[in-house]
Amino acid sequence: MMMNRKSLIATLGALSVLMAMTPAADAGNRRDEQDAARRAMLDGQVMPFSMIKRRVDAAVGDATYLGSEFNPSSNRYRLKYVKNGKVVWVDADGRTGDITGWAR
């Protein structure tokens, strides 16, 4: 019985460490994504994000902006909004700022 309790405590401890490390990995990936978007903008491959966001904001109306992702291989942005209690993703071409797709 004592061995099972020790195993349970060790397992819970290991899970706690893994959970604590996850945000650091996510933060690193997010930073890489931001660096790629900035390099693409400085190289003239994409428009500044603020211009793209303004265009998409106008298209989604009164939705609340939650965040975005950048795909460096396609130079596309995916912006995330909440509208009428539902999450809406809007894809935009980073080169032109044109909306290329919607998903709910």
N, C-alpha and C positions, 0 to 999 in steps of 0.2 A: 504494500500500500504506500509506503514512504517513497519508493522509487517512482511510482506513478505520479505522485505529487511533485517530485523534483523534475521529472520529465515535462510535466505540464508547465511548471514555472519557467524552465529553460526555453520551451517552445514559445511561450508568451513573450519572454524577453527577446528572443530572436525576431519575432513578428514586430515587436515595438521598434526595434532597430531598423528593420526594413521599411516600416511605415515612415519613420523619421527621415530616412534617406530619400524617399520618393520626391518630396518637393524640391530638393536640391537638384535632382536629375531633370525635373520639369523646368526648373529655372534655367538650367544650362541649355536645354533645347530651345527654350523661348528666346534666350539671348542670341543663340546662333541664328534663329529665324529673323530676329530684328537686324542683326549684322548683315545678313544676306539681302534683306529688303533695302537697307541703307546703301549697300554697295551697288545694287541694281539701280537705285535712284541716282546715285552719283555718276554712274556709268551711262546714264541716259536711257536705260532699258525700261524703266517704269516712271510713271508720274509720281510726284510727291503724294504720300498717303493722305495728307489733309485734303487735297483736291479730290481724290477718289472718294473719300468718306463723305464730303459735302454732296457729291453727286448721288451717292447711294442714300444718304439721309433724306434728300429731296424725294427720292423715289419711294421710300418706305413710309413717309409721312410722320405720324406721331409715335412711331415705335421707339423703344428705349434701346440705345446701343449698349452692347455687353462686351464686345471685344472683336479681335480679328486674328487671322492666321495668314501667313504669306507662304506660297509655294514657289521656291526659287527655280525649280525646273520648268515651270510653265509661266512664271511671272504673273501669277493670279493671286488675288486676295479673296478670302472668304470672311465676310463680316457677319457677326451674330447680333440679332436683335430680339426683343420681346415685343409682340404686338397682340393686343386683346388676349393676354394670358398664354399665348403660344410662341414658341421659339421659331424664328425665321432666319435662315441662312441665305445670304445674298453673295453670289460669286461675281467678281468684277475683274476685268482684264486690266492688269497693271500698266500696260502700254498706253491704252486709250481711255481708261476709266469707264468703259461701257459695261453695263450689267450683262453677264453672260448666262446667268441662271439663278433660280430661286428654289429653295427647299424648305419644307415645313415639317 
